Amino acid sequence: MKIWQEMLRQGYDDMKELQEKLHIPDEEMKQLCEIQEKFPMYVNSYYYSLIDPDDPGDPIRKMSVPSLSELLAGGHKDTSGEQDNTVITGMQHKYRQTVLILSTNQCAMYCRHCFRKRMVGLSSEETAKYISDMANYVREHEEVDNILISGGDAFLNTNEILRKYLDEFIDIPHLNLIRFGTRTPVVLPQRITGDNELVQMLAEYGKKKQIYVVTQFNHPNEVTEEAKAAVRALLEAGIIVKNQTVLLKGINDTPEILGTLLKKVVSIGVIPYYVFQCRPVQGVYSQFQVPLRDAYRIVEGAKALQDGQGKCIRYVMSHVTGKIEIFGDLEDGRMLFKYHQAKYPKDQGRIFAQDIEADQCWLP
């Protein structure tokens, strides 16, 4: 058994295992166990080791351990219309040039802010049966020039399944690149540093077509020596590593924390990509969302602390109609937005202004 598999085996999936370790009062436990029944919990032993057990407000704890705020009403199951964009089991085609493959519903840690909470904990084997069908779909749609293999966490697939994806897609001529969506460099870097077969496989296929890893560092405390080593292994294998941060209340919602995070990821060779507005899904809506006006000022404050590399980020939301960039405030009190990617051709590149309430966190 590889070290990363052992870390997964030693993880925690029951709040009762954490009560004494995290000093959780008895009166909270019943409700936390109820949350666990609705939104499963899992945190592997490595990511758990980053938690300060004596700090109830520890950012790693907030991202991985249930809290009572998840019981508050509000939010939706599918804020981006993923179900409507499904063309094959496990594959979505929302944007013209890109298909998204939900290759597995397994993760190395269940993020409490996950926008796919409705899907957590299911098997990945069923999806793997459709890999050839997915590849045929891409071959027939020459407008598709890239694929994003995500999940769950793409790197929670076995190396054998990952190789199947690469074998099927690597020689499709109109694909320019292949992306893998994975938080393992952040939450379980040993998946990369402790598995030479994975890194060698990525390097091998990367000689045929450029491979990207898109990950998610959300707080400076996640940029550990282990995470740095995982990123370095990917870079040395010829893989480009990009980061998508989610703006989270109580985690990275100050210019100083977000700015420090951006500096740290740049320093280890990761390219900042997007800062996402947290989606209003059930169990997240009341806990992690930052109002749009406040969030814009936080992102701009963080950008002001960066050199040119850190300023590459775009502040966006993944709306049901597309990926919308949040430009900022206008003098008349409205906010300005632009479609960075659009589901419908009529919206492509469209700029629009809208009245936004002080506490508004999402567009209707």
Helices and strands as residue ranges (DSSP letters): H 3-9, H 15-18, H 26-38, H 45-48, H 59-64, G 68-71, G 83-85, E 86-88, E 91-95, E 98-102, G 117-119, H 125-128, H 131-140, E 146-150, G 154-156, H 159-169, E 177-181, H 184-187, H 190-193, H 196-206, E 210-215, G 220-222, H 225-236, E 240-247, H 255-267, E 271-277, H 292-303, G 310-312, E 314-319, E 322-329, E 334-342, G 345-347, E 351-355
